[in-house]
Amino acid sequence: MAVSLQVLYPVLPDTRFDHDYYKSTHMPLVNEHMGPFLLMVQASKGLAGGPDAPPDYYAIATMVFESQEKLSLAMQAAGPVLEDIPNYTNTKPQMLIGEVLG
């Protein structure tokens, strides 16, 4: 069963997010350290939360793994990825691990 890991970066008062750094430095770190275990990874930049509403999230990253075991191995290799977070944001990332339904 494929599983996903989604990392959501909420927009909160007094938080910041450097999209250029995230795209040019952080996502390559994800690929370098977690890539061997990934089926797919993508990141979306928040543009809106609906018609005429600001986004609730700066960005959402979605990673798909073949199995829970591959996700566990990726997380064991993710130290440099996690250590990099303060370089582009001071918001606290939220995570959701889920079963891929389709």
Biopython code that builds the backbone (N, CA, C, O; Angstrom):
import numpy as np
from Bio.PDB.StructureBuilder import StructureBuilder

atoms = [
    (1, "MET", "N", (0.842, -1.170, 0.000)),
    (1, "MET", "CA", (0.000, 0.000, 0.000)),
    (1, "MET", "C", (0.891, 1.238, 0.000)),
    (1, "MET", "O", (1.774, 1.373, 0.847)),
    (2, "ALA", "N", (0.659, 2.135, -0.946)),
    (2, "ALA", "CA", (1.409, 3.388, -1.011)),
    (2, "ALA", "C", (0.947, 4.328, 0.096)),
    (2, "ALA", "O", (-0.234, 4.378, 0.440)),
    (3, "VAL", "N", (1.909, 5.074, 0.647)),
    (3, "VAL", "CA", (1.604, 6.053, 1.681)),
    (3, "VAL", "C", (2.181, 7.404, 1.268)),
    (3, "VAL", "O", (3.146, 7.492, 0.510)),
    (4, "SER", "N", (1.557, 8.442, 1.793)),
    (4, "SER", "CA", (2.043, 9.785, 1.497)),
    (4, "SER", "C", (2.431, 10.490, 2.786)),
    (4, "SER", "O", (1.914, 10.200, 3.865)),
    (5, "LEU", "N", (3.340, 11.407, 2.636)),
    (5, "LEU", "CA", (3.711, 12.327, 3.698)),
    (5, "LEU", "C", (3.488, 13.718, 3.137)),
    (5, "LEU", "O", (4.100, 14.104, 2.142)),
    (6, "GLN", "N", (2.615, 14.461, 3.777)),
    (6, "GLN", "CA", (2.398, 15.842, 3.372)),
    (6, "GLN", "C", (2.927, 16.741, 4.479)),
    (6, "GLN", "O", (2.680, 16.512, 5.663)),
    (7, "VAL", "N", (3.659, 17.766, 4.066)),
    (7, "VAL", "CA", (4.197, 18.751, 4.997)),
    (7, "VAL", "C", (3.539, 20.080, 4.645)),
    (7, "VAL", "O", (3.690, 20.587, 3.534)),
    (8, "LEU", "N", (2.810, 20.632, 5.606)),
    (8, "LEU", "CA", (2.054, 21.864, 5.403)),
    (8, "LEU", "C", (2.692, 22.971, 6.235)),
    (8, "LEU", "O", (2.997, 22.781, 7.412)),
    (9, "TYR", "N", (2.887, 24.117, 5.616)),
    (9, "TYR", "CA", (3.508, 25.255, 6.273)),
    (9, "TYR", "C", (2.462, 26.345, 6.462)),
    (9, "TYR", "O", (2.207, 27.115, 5.536)),
    (10, "PRO", "N", (1.842, 26.429, 7.661)),
    (10, "PRO", "CA", (0.748, 27.379, 7.868)),
    (10, "PRO", "C", (1.219, 28.835, 7.917)),
    (10, "PRO", "O", (2.286, 29.148, 8.445)),
    (11, "VAL", "N", (0.398, 29.703, 7.355)),
    (11, "VAL", "CA", (0.604, 31.147, 7.462)),
    (11, "VAL", "C", (0.027, 31.583, 8.806)),
    (11, "VAL", "O", (-1.171, 31.438, 9.051)),
    (12, "LEU", "N", (0.874, 32.112, 9.662)),
    (12, "LEU", "CA", (0.473, 32.590, 10.985)),
    (12, "LEU", "C", (1.071, 33.980, 11.198)),
    (12, "LEU", "O", (2.024, 34.354, 10.514)),
    (13, "PRO", "N", (0.528, 34.738, 12.129)),
    (13, "PRO", "CA", (1.112, 36.058, 12.396)),
    (13, "PRO", "C", (2.601, 35.935, 12.759)),
    (13, "PRO", "O", (3.014, 35.010, 13.458)),
    (14, "ASP", "N", (3.373, 36.877, 12.271)),
    (14, "ASP", "CA", (4.810, 36.951, 12.575)),
    (14, "ASP", "C", (5.610, 35.760, 12.054)),
    (14, "ASP", "O", (6.662, 35.436, 12.606)),
    (15, "THR", "N", (5.124, 35.102, 10.995)),
    (15, "THR", "CA", (5.909, 34.031, 10.383)),
    (15, "THR", "C", (6.392, 34.497, 9.012)),
    (15, "THR", "O", (5.868, 35.442, 8.422)),
    (16, "ARG", "N", (7.406, 33.797, 8.540)),
    (16, "ARG", "CA", (7.995, 34.114, 7.238)),
    (16, "ARG", "C", (8.244, 32.806, 6.497)),
    (16, "ARG", "O", (8.288, 31.728, 7.090)),
    (17, "PHE", "N", (8.405, 32.934, 5.177)),
    (17, "PHE", "CA", (8.706, 31.770, 4.347)),
    (17, "PHE", "C", (9.438, 32.258, 3.111)),
    (17, "PHE", "O", (8.920, 33.109, 2.387)),
    (18, "ASP", "N", (10.640, 31.737, 2.851)),
    (18, "ASP", "CA", (11.447, 32.111, 1.696)),
    (18, "ASP", "C", (11.238, 31.069, 0.590)),
    (18, "ASP", "O", (11.877, 30.017, 0.578)),
    (19, "HIS", "N", (10.337, 31.384, -0.327)),
    (19, "HIS", "CA", (10.005, 30.435, -1.399)),
    (19, "HIS", "C", (11.195, 30.153, -2.314)),
    (19, "HIS", "O", (11.361, 29.024, -2.776)),
    (20, "ASP", "N", (12.021, 31.158, -2.579)),
    (20, "ASP", "CA", (13.181, 30.939, -3.448)),
    (20, "ASP", "C", (14.151, 29.944, -2.828)),
    (20, "ASP", "O", (14.637, 29.041, -3.508)),
    (21, "TYR", "N", (14.433, 30.105, -1.547)),
    (21, "TYR", "CA", (15.322, 29.170, -0.853)),
    (21, "TYR", "C", (14.703, 27.769, -0.831)),
    (21, "TYR", "O", (15.386, 26.773, -1.068)),
    (22, "TYR", "N", (13.419, 27.710, -0.546)),
    (22, "TYR", "CA", (12.715, 26.427, -0.485)),
    (22, "TYR", "C", (12.859, 25.667, -1.800)),
    (22, "TYR", "O", (13.148, 24.470, -1.820)),
    (23, "LYS", "N", (12.651, 26.392, -2.895)),
    (23, "LYS", "CA", (12.714, 25.753, -4.221)),
    (23, "LYS", "C", (14.150, 25.412, -4.628)),
    (23, "LYS", "O", (14.406, 24.318, -5.131)),
    (24, "SER", "N", (15.079, 26.335, -4.417)),
    (24, "SER", "CA", (16.431, 26.149, -4.955)),
    (24, "SER", "C", (17.365, 25.350, -4.049)),
    (24, "SER", "O", (18.324, 24.747, -4.531)),
    (25, "THR", "N", (17.094, 25.337, -2.736)),
    (25, "THR", "CA", (18.002, 24.657, -1.808)),
    (25, "THR", "C", (17.331, 23.521, -1.039)),
    (25, "THR", "O", (17.868, 22.416, -0.966)),
    (26, "HIS", "N", (16.157, 23.792, -0.464)),
    (26, "HIS", "CA", (15.533, 22.769, 0.387)),
    (26, "HIS", "C", (15.033, 21.572, -0.418)),
    (26, "HIS", "O", (15.317, 20.429, -0.059)),
    (27, "MET", "N", (14.305, 21.812, -1.480)),
    (27, "MET", "CA", (13.777, 20.675, -2.251)),
    (27, "MET", "C", (14.891, 19.797, -2.840)),
    (27, "MET", "O", (14.727, 18.578, -2.863)),
    (28, "PRO", "N", (16.017, 20.355, -3.318)),
    (28, "PRO", "CA", (17.127, 19.482, -3.705)),
    (28, "PRO", "C", (17.675, 18.648, -2.539)),
    (28, "PRO", "O", (18.116, 17.517, -2.744)),
    (29, "LEU", "N", (17.648, 19.201, -1.314)),
    (29, "LEU", "CA", (18.044, 18.403, -0.142)),
    (29, "LEU", "C", (17.090, 17.230, 0.072)),
    (29, "LEU", "O", (17.517, 16.120, 0.391)),
    (30, "VAL", "N", (15.802, 17.488, -0.107)),
    (30, "VAL", "CA", (14.814, 16.407, -0.002)),
    (30, "VAL", "C", (15.160, 15.308, -1.001)),
    (30, "VAL", "O", (15.198, 14.130, -0.647)),
    (31, "ASN", "N", (15.412, 15.694, -2.243)),
    (31, "ASN", "CA", (15.737, 14.697, -3.265)),
    (31, "ASN", "C", (17.029, 13.961, -2.963)),
    (31, "ASN", "O", (17.127, 12.756, -3.192)),
    (32, "GLU", "N", (18.020, 14.676, -2.451)),
    (32, "GLU", "CA", (19.309, 14.054, -2.145)),
    (32, "GLU", "C", (19.195, 13.014, -1.032)),
    (32, "GLU", "O", (19.723, 11.909, -1.159)),
    (33, "HIS", "N", (18.520, 13.356, 0.036)),
    (33, "HIS", "CA", (18.509, 12.486, 1.218)),
    (33, "HIS", "C", (17.326, 11.516, 1.272)),
    (33, "HIS", "O", (17.461, 10.399, 1.770)),
    (34, "MET", "N", (16.178, 11.939, 0.765)),
    (34, "MET", "CA", (14.988, 11.092, 0.834)),
    (34, "MET", "C", (14.631, 10.473, -0.514)),
    (34, "MET", "O", (13.848, 9.526, -0.585)),
    (35, "GLY", "N", (15.210, 11.017, -1.577)),
    (35, "GLY", "CA", (14.900, 10.595, -2.945)),
    (35, "GLY", "C", (14.992, 9.104, -3.216)),
    (35, "GLY", "O", (14.141, 8.573, -3.929)),
    (36, "PRO", "N", (15.999, 8.392, -2.674)),
    (36, "PRO", "CA", (16.092, 6.962, -2.956)),
    (36, "PRO", "C", (14.868, 6.163, -2.498)),
    (36, "PRO", "O", (14.663, 5.038, -2.953)),
    (37, "PHE", "N", (14.060, 6.728, -1.608)),
    (37, "PHE", "CA", (12.910, 6.012, -1.060)),
    (37, "PHE", "C", (11.579, 6.510, -1.631)),
    (37, "PHE", "O", (10.526, 5.941, -1.343)),
    (38, "LEU", "N", (11.628, 7.560, -2.429)),
    (38, "LEU", "CA", (10.428, 8.218, -2.933)),
    (38, "LEU", "C", (9.937, 7.638, -4.251)),
    (38, "LEU", "O", (10.734, 7.236, -5.098)),
    (39, "LEU", "N", (8.632, 7.600, -4.415)),
    (39, "LEU", "CA", (8.042, 7.364, -5.732)),
    (39, "LEU", "C", (7.825, 8.698, -6.443)),
    (39, "LEU", "O", (7.972, 8.801, -7.661)),
    (40, "MET", "N", (7.467, 9.732, -5.647)),
    (40, "MET", "CA", (7.135, 11.024, -6.220)),
    (40, "MET", "C", (7.214, 12.081, -5.137)),
    (40, "MET", "O", (6.921, 11.816, -3.971)),
    (41, "VAL", "N", (7.615, 13.287, -5.534)),
    (41, "VAL", "CA", (7.583, 14.437, -4.630)),
    (41, "VAL", "C", (7.165, 15.661, -5.434)),
    (41, "VAL", "O", (7.580, 15.838, -6.579)),
    (42, "GLN", "N", (6.345, 16.495, -4.827)),
    (42, "GLN", "CA", (5.982, 17.766, -5.446)),
    (42, "GLN", "C", (5.711, 18.771, -4.341)),
    (42, "GLN", "O", (5.347, 18.406, -3.224)),
    (43, "ALA", "N", (5.893, 20.034, -4.670)),
    (43, "ALA", "CA", (5.600, 21.098, -3.720)),
    (43, "ALA", "C", (4.736, 22.132, -4.411)),
    (43, "ALA", "O", (4.941, 22.448, -5.583)),
    (44, "SER", "N", (3.767, 22.656, -3.677)),
    (44, "SER", "CA", (2.870, 23.686, -4.191)),
    (44, "SER", "C", (3.006, 24.932, -3.337)),
    (44, "SER", "O", (3.025, 24.859, -2.108)),
    (45, "LYS", "N", (3.100, 26.077, -3.999)),
    (45, "LYS", "CA", (3.144, 27.372, -3.332)),
    (45, "LYS", "C", (1.712, 27.855, -3.150)),
    (45, "LYS", "O", (0.936, 27.873, -4.105)),
    (46, "GLY", "N", (1.360, 28.246, -1.932)),
    (46, "GLY", "CA", (0.010, 28.727, -1.678)),
    (46, "GLY", "C", (-0.239, 30.059, -2.370)),
    (46, "GLY", "O", (0.533, 31.005, -2.214)),
    (47, "LEU", "N", (-1.319, 30.127, -3.131)),
    (47, "LEU", "CA", (-1.700, 31.360, -3.812)),
    (47, "LEU", "C", (-2.974, 31.964, -3.240)),
    (47, "LEU", "O", (-3.109, 33.185, -3.152)),
    (48, "ALA", "N", (-3.909, 31.100, -2.852)),
    (48, "ALA", "CA", (-5.191, 31.575, -2.324)),
    (48, "ALA", "C", (-5.832, 30.475, -1.499)),
    (48, "ALA", "O", (-5.549, 29.291, -1.686)),
    (49, "GLY", "N", (-6.701, 30.885, -0.583)),
    (49, "GLY", "CA", (-7.463, 29.942, 0.225)),
    (49, "GLY", "C", (-8.888, 29.798, -0.276)),
    (49, "GLY", "O", (-9.721, 29.181, 0.388)),
    (50, "GLY", "N", (-9.172, 30.357, -1.434)),
    (50, "GLY", "CA", (-10.499, 30.359, -2.043)),
    (50, "GLY", "C", (-10.678, 31.683, -2.751)),
    (50, "GLY", "O", (-9.757, 32.500, -2.770)),
    (51, "PRO", "N", (-11.841, 31.914, -3.332)),
    (51, "PRO", "CA", (-12.070, 33.186, -4.009)),
    (51, "PRO", "C", (-11.896, 34.363, -3.041)),
    (51, "PRO", "O", (-12.526, 34.424, -1.985)),
    (52, "ASP", "N", (-11.041, 35.272, -3.427)),
    (52, "ASP", "CA", (-10.814, 36.492, -2.638)),
    (52, "ASP", "C", (-10.345, 36.225, -1.206)),
    (52, "ASP", "O", (-10.617, 37.021, -0.308)),
    (53, "ALA", "N", (-9.643, 35.110, -0.990)),
    (53, "ALA", "CA", (-9.130, 34.775, 0.345)),
    (53, "ALA", "C", (-7.633, 34.492, 0.255)),
    (53, "ALA", "O", (-7.188, 33.813, -0.671)),
    (54, "PRO", "N", (-6.860, 34.996, 1.194)),
    (54, "PRO", "CA", (-5.426, 34.691, 1.181)),
    (54, "PRO", "C", (-5.192, 33.218, 1.503)),
    (54, "PRO", "O", (-6.061, 32.567, 2.083)),
    (55, "PRO", "N", (-4.029, 32.688, 1.134)),
    (55, "PRO", "CA", (-3.760, 31.274, 1.418)),
    (55, "PRO", "C", (-3.591, 31.023, 2.919)),
    (55, "PRO", "O", (-3.095, 31.878, 3.653)),
    (56, "ASP", "N", (-4.002, 29.863, 3.347)),
    (56, "ASP", "CA", (-3.792, 29.439, 4.731)),
    (56, "ASP", "C", (-2.408, 28.825, 4.924)),
    (56, "ASP", "O", (-1.923, 28.694, 6.048)),
    (57, "TYR", "N", (-1.780, 28.449, 3.804)),
    (57, "TYR", "CA", (-0.472, 27.789, 3.851)),
    (57, "TYR", "C", (0.478, 28.462, 2.886)),
    (57, "TYR", "O", (0.097, 28.829, 1.775)),
    (58, "TYR", "N", (1.734, 28.624, 3.326)),
    (58, "TYR", "CA", (2.774, 29.125, 2.435)),
    (58, "TYR", "C", (3.044, 28.115, 1.325)),
    (58, "TYR", "O", (3.204, 28.472, 0.157)),
    (59, "ALA", "N", (3.091, 26.844, 1.720)),
    (59, "ALA", "CA", (3.415, 25.769, 0.782)),
    (59, "ALA", "C", (2.946, 24.447, 1.375)),
    (59, "ALA", "O", (2.758, 24.308, 2.584)),
    (60, "ILE", "N", (2.764, 23.482, 0.478)),
    (60, "ILE", "CA", (2.463, 22.110, 0.893)),
    (60, "ILE", "C", (3.327, 21.193, 0.033)),
    (60, "ILE", "O", (3.281, 21.253, -1.196)),
    (61, "ALA", "N", (4.107, 20.354, 0.685)),
    (61, "ALA", "CA", (4.913, 19.356, -0.013)),
    (61, "ALA", "C", (4.229, 18.004, 0.130)),
    (61, "ALA", "O", (3.758, 17.649, 1.211)),
    (62, "THR", "N", (4.176, 17.254, -0.964)),
    (62, "THR", "CA", (3.589, 15.919, -0.960)),
    (62, "THR", "C", (4.631, 14.928, -1.445)),
    (62, "THR", "O", (5.174, 15.069, -2.541)),
    (63, "MET", "N", (4.906, 13.931, -0.628)),
    (63, "MET", "CA", (5.845, 12.861, -0.971)),
    (63, "MET", "C", (5.092, 11.542, -0.936)),
    (63, "MET", "O", (4.326, 11.284, -0.007)),
    (64, "VAL", "N", (5.303, 10.717, -1.934)),
    (64, "VAL", "CA", (4.622, 9.423, -2.006)),
    (64, "VAL", "C", (5.675, 8.320, -1.949)),
    (64, "VAL", "O", (6.702, 8.373, -2.625)),
    (65, "PHE", "N", (5.386, 7.327, -1.123)),
    (65, "PHE", "CA", (6.279, 6.191, -0.908)),
    (65, "PHE", "C", (5.542, 4.895, -1.228)),
    (65, "PHE", "O", (4.324, 4.806, -1.076)),
    (66, "GLU", "N", (6.284, 3.909, -1.667)),
    (66, "GLU", "CA", (5.725, 2.600, -2.006)),
    (66, "GLU", "C", (5.090, 1.915, -0.797)),
    (66, "GLU", "O", (4.122, 1.167, -0.931)),
    (67, "SER", "N", (5.653, 2.183, 0.393)),
    (67, "SER", "CA", (5.185, 1.491, 1.594)),
    (67, "SER", "C", (5.551, 2.298, 2.835)),
    (67, "SER", "O", (6.330, 3.249, 2.769)),
    (68, "GLN", "N", (4.981, 1.907, 3.951)),
    (68, "GLN", "CA", (5.323, 2.519, 5.240)),
    (68, "GLN", "C", (6.799, 2.301, 5.551)),
    (68, "GLN", "O", (7.448, 3.166, 6.139)),
    (69, "GLU", "N", (7.323, 1.150, 5.159)),
    (69, "GLU", "CA", (8.741, 0.861, 5.391)),
    (69, "GLU", "C", (9.629, 1.867, 4.661)),
    (69, "GLU", "O", (10.607, 2.353, 5.230)),
    (70, "LYS", "N", (9.301, 2.182, 3.409)),
    (70, "LYS", "CA", (10.093, 3.163, 2.643)),
    (70, "LYS", "C", (9.988, 4.547, 3.278)),
    (70, "LYS", "O", (10.976, 5.280, 3.323)),
    (71, "LEU", "N", (8.810, 4.909, 3.765)),
    (71, "LEU", "CA", (8.652, 6.176, 4.475)),
    (71, "LEU", "C", (9.535, 6.196, 5.717)),
    (71, "LEU", "O", (10.197, 7.198, 5.984)),
    (72, "SER", "N", (9.554, 5.113, 6.476)),
    (72, "SER", "CA", (10.380, 5.033, 7.677)),
    (72, "SER", "C", (11.861, 5.179, 7.345)),
    (72, "SER", "O", (12.592, 5.865, 8.059)),
    (73, "LEU", "N", (12.303, 4.544, 6.274)),
    (73, "LEU", "CA", (13.699, 4.666, 5.845)),
    (73, "LEU", "C", (14.016, 6.093, 5.416)),
    (73, "LEU", "O", (15.095, 6.606, 5.713)),
    (74, "ALA", "N", (13.092, 6.730, 4.727)),
    (74, "ALA", "CA", (13.288, 8.113, 4.301)),
    (74, "ALA", "C", (13.408, 9.033, 5.517)),
    (74, "ALA", "O", (14.247, 9.934, 5.538)),
    (75, "MET", "N", (12.573, 8.805, 6.518)),
    (75, "MET", "CA", (12.619, 9.642, 7.710)),
    (75, "MET", "C", (13.937, 9.455, 8.469)),
    (75, "MET", "O", (14.446, 10.398, 9.075)),
    (76, "GLN", "N", (14.480, 8.250, 8.433)),
    (76, "GLN", "CA", (15.782, 8.010, 9.071)),
    (76, "GLN", "C", (16.894, 8.783, 8.369)),
    (76, "GLN", "O", (17.882, 9.163, 8.997)),
    (77, "ALA", "N", (16.733, 9.016, 7.072)),
    (77, "ALA", "CA", (17.732, 9.730, 6.273)),
    (77, "ALA", "C", (17.483, 11.235, 6.218)),
    (77, "ALA", "O", (18.262, 11.965, 5.606)),
    (78, "ALA", "N", (16.419, 11.702, 6.843)),
    (78, "ALA", "CA", (15.956, 13.084, 6.667)),
    (78, "ALA", "C", (16.600, 14.099, 7.605)),
    (78, "ALA", "O", (16.181, 15.256, 7.611)),
    (79, "GLY", "N", (17.584, 13.722, 8.384)),
    (79, "GLY", "CA", (18.191, 14.654, 9.330)),
    (79, "GLY", "C", (18.589, 15.992, 8.722)),
    (79, "GLY", "O", (18.181, 17.033, 9.237)),
    (80, "PRO", "N", (19.374, 16.004, 7.639)),
    (80, "PRO", "CA", (19.764, 17.276, 7.026)),
    (80, "PRO", "C", (18.574, 18.075, 6.483)),
    (80, "PRO", "O", (18.610, 19.305, 6.458)),
    (81, "VAL", "N", (17.533, 17.383, 6.054)),
    (81, "VAL", "CA", (16.327, 18.044, 5.549)),
    (81, "VAL", "C", (15.627, 18.771, 6.696)),
    (81, "VAL", "O", (15.243, 19.932, 6.558)),
    (82, "LEU", "N", (15.465, 18.099, 7.806)),
    (82, "LEU", "CA", (14.799, 18.693, 8.964)),
    (82, "LEU", "C", (15.620, 19.835, 9.560)),
    (82, "LEU", "O", (15.063, 20.846, 9.987)),
    (83, "GLU", "N", (16.922, 19.674, 9.588)),
    (83, "GLU", "CA", (17.803, 20.718, 10.120)),
    (83, "GLU", "C", (17.777, 21.979, 9.271)),
    (83, "GLU", "O", (18.098, 23.061, 9.763)),
    (84, "ASP", "N", (17.402, 21.860, 8.015)),
    (84, "ASP", "CA", (17.394, 22.992, 7.085)),
    (84, "ASP", "C", (16.167, 23.888, 7.242)),
    (84, "ASP", "O", (16.182, 25.025, 6.771)),
    (85, "ILE", "N", (15.117, 23.412, 7.885)),
    (85, "ILE", "CA", (13.849, 24.159, 7.952)),
    (85, "ILE", "C", (14.015, 25.592, 8.451)),
    (85, "ILE", "O", (13.441, 26.494, 7.841)),
    (86, "PRO", "N", (14.765, 25.859, 9.522)),
    (86, "PRO", "CA", (14.885, 27.248, 9.989)),
    (86, "PRO", "C", (15.541, 28.195, 8.982)),
    (86, "PRO", "O", (15.462, 29.413, 9.139)),
    (87, "ASN", "N", (16.186, 27.648, 7.954)),
    (87, "ASN", "CA", (16.819, 28.499, 6.945)),
    (87, "ASN", "C", (15.804, 29.170, 6.021)),
    (87, "ASN", "O", (16.148, 30.146, 5.355)),
    (88, "TYR", "N", (14.561, 28.676, 5.960)),
    (88, "TYR", "CA", (13.594, 29.285, 5.064)),
    (88, "TYR", "C", (12.262, 29.650, 5.727)),
    (88, "TYR", "O", (11.449, 30.348, 5.121)),
    (89, "THR", "N", (12.028, 29.193, 6.955)),
    (89, "THR", "CA", (10.765, 29.557, 7.600)),
    (89, "THR", "C", (10.892, 29.492, 9.113)),
    (89, "THR", "O", (11.741, 28.786, 9.656)),
    (90, "ASN", "N", (10.026, 30.248, 9.779)),
    (90, "ASN", "CA", (9.922, 30.145, 11.231)),
    (90, "ASN", "C", (8.533, 29.661, 11.648)),
    (90, "ASN", "O", (8.201, 29.657, 12.834)),
    (91, "THR", "N", (7.726, 29.254, 10.668)),
    (91, "THR", "CA", (6.440, 28.652, 10.996)),
    (91, "THR", "C", (6.681, 27.181, 11.335)),
    (91, "THR", "O", (7.646, 26.583, 10.860)),
    (92, "LYS", "N", (5.819, 26.609, 12.143)),
    (92, "LYS", "CA", (5.980, 25.202, 12.527)),
    (92, "LYS", "C", (5.268, 24.316, 11.501)),
    (92, "LYS", "O", (4.045, 24.373, 11.380)),
    (93, "PRO", "N", (6.027, 23.496, 10.760)),
    (93, "PRO", "CA", (5.394, 22.623, 9.775)),
    (93, "PRO", "C", (4.454, 21.614, 10.434)),
    (93, "PRO", "O", (4.719, 21.110, 11.525)),
    (94, "GLN", "N", (3.363, 21.337, 9.749)),
    (94, "GLN", "CA", (2.433, 20.292, 10.155)),
    (94, "GLN", "C", (2.644, 19.110, 9.217)),
    (94, "GLN", "O", (2.963, 19.298, 8.043)),
    (95, "MET", "N", (2.469, 17.909, 9.722)),
    (95, "MET", "CA", (2.639, 16.720, 8.885)),
    (95, "MET", "C", (1.376, 15.876, 8.904)),
    (95, "MET", "O", (0.665, 15.788, 9.905)),
    (96, "LEU", "N", (1.130, 15.261, 7.759)),
    (96, "LEU", "CA", (0.032, 14.303, 7.642)),
    (96, "LEU", "C", (0.570, 13.103, 6.891)),
    (96, "LEU", "O", (1.041, 13.231, 5.761)),
    (97, "ILE", "N", (0.503, 11.929, 7.517)),
    (97, "ILE", "CA", (0.848, 10.672, 6.862)),
    (97, "ILE", "C", (-0.464, 10.000, 6.509)),
    (97, "ILE", "O", (-1.351, 9.870, 7.353)),
    (98, "GLY", "N", (-0.586, 9.575, 5.268)),
    (98, "GLY", "CA", (-1.852, 9.006, 4.841)),
    (98, "GLY", "C", (-1.690, 7.854, 3.873)),
    (98, "GLY", "O", (-0.626, 7.639, 3.292)),
    (99, "GLU", "N", (-2.771, 7.128, 3.720)),
    (99, "GLU", "CA", (-2.857, 6.058, 2.720)),
    (99, "GLU", "C", (-3.252, 6.699, 1.392)),
    (99, "GLU", "O", (-4.211, 7.468, 1.326)),
    (100, "VAL", "N", (-2.511, 6.377, 0.343)),
    (100, "VAL", "CA", (-2.828, 6.910, -0.980)),
    (100, "VAL", "C", (-4.025, 6.137, -1.511)),
    (100, "VAL", "O", (-3.984, 4.913, -1.635)),
    (101, "LEU", "N", (-5.087, 6.863, -1.823)),
    (101, "LEU", "CA", (-6.332, 6.227, -2.267)),
    (101, "LEU", "C", (-6.452, 6.140, -3.781)),
    (101, "LEU", "O", (-7.190, 5.300, -4.297)),
    (102, "GLY", "N", (-5.754, 6.975, -4.479)),
    (102, "GLY", "CA", (-5.868, 6.913, -5.942)),
    (102, "GLY", "C", (-4.999, 7.881, -6.619)),
    (102, "GLY", "O", (-4.986, 7.946, -7.848)),
]
sb = StructureBuilder()
sb.init_structure("model")
sb.init_model(0)
sb.init_chain("A")
sb.init_seg("    ")
for serial, (resi, resn, name, xyz) in enumerate(atoms, 1):
    if name == "N":
        sb.init_residue(resn, " ", resi, " ")
    sb.init_atom(name, np.array(xyz, "f"), 0.0, 1.0, " ", f" {name:<3s}", serial, name[0])
structure = sb.get_structure()
